[in-house]
């Protein structure tokens, strides 16, 4: 097994846990402030939180460079800025589409449709000329089946709100692929910080154009904003950027789709919301899909090789 791939996948599972457990904070925050105001506050906070981290890392790298004879090649700032700008735009658009869609559809259906980036990402990679193996497609099918059992209780008819959430899934797929493109070329923490500030600027402009923010409302939503800004944004999205480096984007999307599982489990453990046998079966299927994605490809081709030899 590829130890680095397993490590990065586990980091994305941790990311999904942070995002899933942040669902309560986002729901509570939406009771006090509008979507652009909430996105503005959490994005500025996410970027600011990373500044001392970047300063400490830069100081440490400077000490290492001074102690060693060789000098590290300077980072391509143009590529870094382009990566941060693209990630920030996708993050802003996806978050906005999700918030608009959630307002006019059920939470369960929104969670299921949003996680459809599990299917969209491998399809987009095919258009980009990258092959997706049979093992990964099997994992995608298991993941979608698990999501359906976990999130859906009725039919899958699409309302206008559902269409916006589907657009959100497409935009998050673009976000995943943009990170896949830029993360091997630049420092992940630097790029994550830039994406937050880009998202923050865009959401601030939209907040003043479409909402009427107040200090009182922001104060009332302080705890949810702090949780979403520091953990869900500052830690979660930064872990995504760092962990996606060198990882198959389809496997990355599978790991991050566990957000729906952790959201349901958090509601069960923290809020006392029960889980049915159907929902637990969905959780199990999704975990099985993640485990299978980590197994070496030759385990799935061994039988074929044996049959050929006979």
N, C-alpha and C positions, 0 to 999 in steps of 0.2 A: 504493500500500500504506500501511496505517496503521503509522507508525514506532513509536508507543507500543505497539501490540499486538505487533509483532515483538519489541521490546525485552523486554516482559513475558514473552512466550513463551520467549525465550532464557533469561531468568532462571529460568523453571520447568524448562527443560531442564537448566540447571546444578543446580537442586534435585534433579532426578531422578538426575543423575550422582553427587551427594553421597550420596543415599539408596542408590543401587545399589552404590556402592563401599563403603558401610558394612555391607553384608551380612556380610562376613567378620568384622567386629568384633562384630556381634550374635551370630553363631554361636559365636565363641570365648567371648564373655561368658556365654552360656547354659550353658557347661560348668562354670562356677564358681558362679553365683548363679541364683536363681529368677527367673521373669518379672517379678513385682512388684518385687523388689529391683533388678533391672536397670533397669526403667522408672522407679523412684523415683530412683535415682542419676543417670540421664541427664537426668531432668526438672528436678531441683533444680539440676544443673549448667547446663542450658540456660537456666534463668531467671536464675541468678546471673551468667552470662557477659554477659547483656544489660543488667544494671544499670549498669555503667560506660558502655556505649554510650548508654543513655538519658540518663544524667547529662551526657555530653558534648553530645548533641544539644539537650537543654534549655538548657544554658549558651549554646550557639551561637545558639539562637532568641531567648534573652533579650537577647543583644548586638545582634542584628538589630532586635529590637523597640525597643530603647533608641535605636538610631541612626536609626530611621525615625519619621515623625510618626504614622503609622497604627498602631493596635493590632490584633493578630490576635484573632479571636473565640475565646474560651476553649473548650476541648474539652468535650463533653458526657460527664462522668465516668460517669453512669449507663449510657449507651449503651456506653461503653468497658468497664465492668465486666461488663455483660450479655454483650457479645461475647466477652470473655475467658473468662467462666464457661462459656458454651455451647461454645466451641471446645475448652476444656480437658476438658469432660465427654465430648464426642465423641472427642477424641484418646485419652483414657484408655480408653473402652469399646472403640474400634476396635483399639488396640494390645493390649489384654487378649484380645479375641476372636481376634486373629491369632496371638498366642503360644500360646494353648490349642489352636487348630486345627493349627498347624504341628507340634506335638508328636505328632500322630497321623495325619499325611498326608505325602506327599512334598513336598520343597521346590519342585520344578518345578510341581506341581499347585497348591500354595498360592500361588505367584507368579502363575500364570495366573488363578486365581479372585479373588485380591485385586484384580488390575488390571481386574476386571469393572466397577469404578466408571466405566470408560470408557463402558459401556452404561447403567448405572444413572443417572448424572448427567443425560444428556439426557432420559431417561424421566421422572425426577422434575421436571425443569424444565417438561415438558409439563403435568404436574399443577398446577404453580405458575402456569400461564397464559402461559408464554414459548414462542415458536415456535423450532423448530430447523430450519434450512434443509437442503435436499437435499445441498449440498456437505458440511456437517458430518456428516450421516448416512453419506455415502460415506466420509469420513475415519474414522468410528467403525467401519464394517465392515472397512476395511483394517487398522485398528489391532487389532481383535479377531482377524482372520485372522493377522496378524503375531505376536500373542501366542500363538496356538495353535501355530503352527509353531515358535516359540522354546521354549515351555515344555512342551508336551504330547507325550508319546511313546506313551501308551497310550489307553485309553478314558476317557470322562468320567463315570464312575459316581461318585455322591456318597456318601462315608462320613460318619460323625458329625463327624470332624475337618474334612472339606471343608465341611460345613454351617456350622461355626463360622467358617471363613475367608470363606464367602459372607456371613455376618452382618457380618464385618469390612469387606468391600467396601461393604455397604450403609451402615455407620457412617462409613466414610471418605467416601462420597458425601455424607452429611449434613454432615460436616466441611467439605467443599469448598463446599457451598451456604451454610453459615453464614458462612464467610469471605467469600463473594461478597456476602452481605447486609450484613455489618458493615464490611468493609474500606473502602468509599467514605465512611463516616461517622466513622471514628476513625483515630487514628495506628496504623499497622500494627505497628510495633515495640513500642509499649506493649501492644497487644492480644496479641501473640505472647508477651511476657514474662508476662502474666497467665495465659495458657493453660498455660504450663509450670508455674507455681506451683500452679494448680488440679490439673493432672495429678499433680504431685509429692505434694500432700497426699493425694489419693485413693489413689495407689499406696503411699504410706507406711502408711496405715491398713490396706490389704489385705495389705501385707508382714507386718506384725505379727500380723494375724489368721490368715493362711494359710501363712506361711513361717517359717523360723528363720534369719534373717540373722546373719552373723558378720563381724567385721572382717577376719579372715584371708581369707575368700572374696572380699570386696570388694577387698582389696588385690591378690589374684591376678587379678581382673578389671579392674584399674585402667586399663590401656591401652585395652581395648575400650570401657570406660565413658567415658573421656575423649574418645575419637574420636566415639562416638555422642552424647555430651552436647554437645560443643562444635560439631562439624560437622553431624551429622545432625539434632540438635534445634536448638541455638542458631542455626546458620547456615541449615540447610535449611528448617525450618518457618517461620522468619522470612522467608526469601526467598519462600516460598509465600504468606504473608499479604500481603506488599508487592506481589508481582508479580501476584496475582489481582485487584488493584484495577482495575476497569474492563474486565476481560477476560472474554470469554464462558466460563462455567464448563465447558462441554463441551470447548472448546479447551484450557482449563487441565488438565482430566483427561487429555486425549490427551498433552499434553506431559509430565505427571508419570508417565504409564504407561511412559515410556521408562526408568523405574527398572529394569524387568526386563531391558531391553537392556543397560544399563550394568552390571548385576549379572553378566550372562553374559560381557560383554566384559572386566570386571575379573577374573573367574575365568580367562579365557583368557590375559590378558596377565600377571597377577600370579601366579596359582596354576598356570598351565600346563594348565588344563582345556580340552580341544579343543572347537571348535565345528564341527558338521556343516554341510553345504550347506543342509539344511533349516532349521537354526537361523539361519544367516546370512541366508537368504531372509526369515525372520521379522523379523529386525532391519531389513532393507532396507524391507520393507513398512511397518513402523512409522514409520521416518524419512520415507517418502513421504507417509504420512498427515499427519504434522506439517507438512511443506512445503506440501501442498495446502490445509491449514487456513489458511495465511497468505495464500493468493492471493485477490485481490479477487473478490467474488461475481459481478461483471459478466462475468468471463471465462467463467463457467459458463453464463451466460444469453445470451451473444452469438449463439450459433447459433440459439437460439429466436427472438431478435429479428430475425435475418436472414431466417429462414423466414417470419416474420410479414410482413415487408416485401415478400417476393416473392409 
